[in-house]
């Protein structure tokens, strides 16, 4: 089967309809760990998960609960002939589309919609209005590097504005605490541009602490926070600790939701956060 940048490699691709496509895609990334692959305006988003994929599509009314599946095939015309011979209701005949696919759509006896798609060209999504997202990388970087400096400066500014009360912010993280064997600092990039970061440091033989979690405003809603958190949890596993702790605040609603969905539970304030009225501490057992 030919490859095409405009469509996932998976052979069978379910399509799920939601009233708000972008919000649904963001939630699926944060809650279930999907990764945004390609976005078509605000009405269609391709998501990937390992070797699998799905598409979030627009639901046009509350009464509509459309179930549809996209299946990649080698020969759309031959497949179409077979479907017709067996009584399938053809909704759209085989047609060439500008995104490099020849497709036809049929309805089965249960009313479900099936689109069968033959790749005829490898097409750059930008040529037909798509935005390829799947160029996200998350990797360890130097806390003293340029990317870290830029992201942490933006993080500190946002936290200072969110919590102007004296003593409400806790910025300290030493470079030595992110060295191999003691912790890590990771940066998420989109097309090579730093867009998110996070750190983890080993507090004792059983405990590691997450610090400096941040996603720049324009990159929010793409699942970066989940990917950074997952990378930090992997680093914690390498440190062989038994639990991860963190501190956040009551005005960071998205962060609290992310941590709760990821299995973190609230605990009493610890360490430097004891006595801090704006601190919320959380823990996850590994």
Buried (B, 14 or more C-beta within 10 A) or exposed (E): EEEBBBBBEBEEBBBBBBEEBBEBBBBBBBBEBBBBBBBBEEEBBBBBBEEBBBBBBBBEEEEEEBBBBBBBBEEBEEBBEEBBEEEBEEEEEBEEEEBBBBBBBBBBEEEEBBBBBBBBEEBEBEEEEBEBBBEBEBEEBBBEEEBBEBBBEBBBEBBEEEBEEEEBBBEEBEEEBBBEEBBBBBBBBBEEEBBBBBBBBBBEEEBBBBBBBBBBEEBBBBBBBBBBBBBBBEBBEEBEBEBBBBBBBEEBEEBBBBBEBBEBEEBEBBEEBEEBEBBBBBBBEB
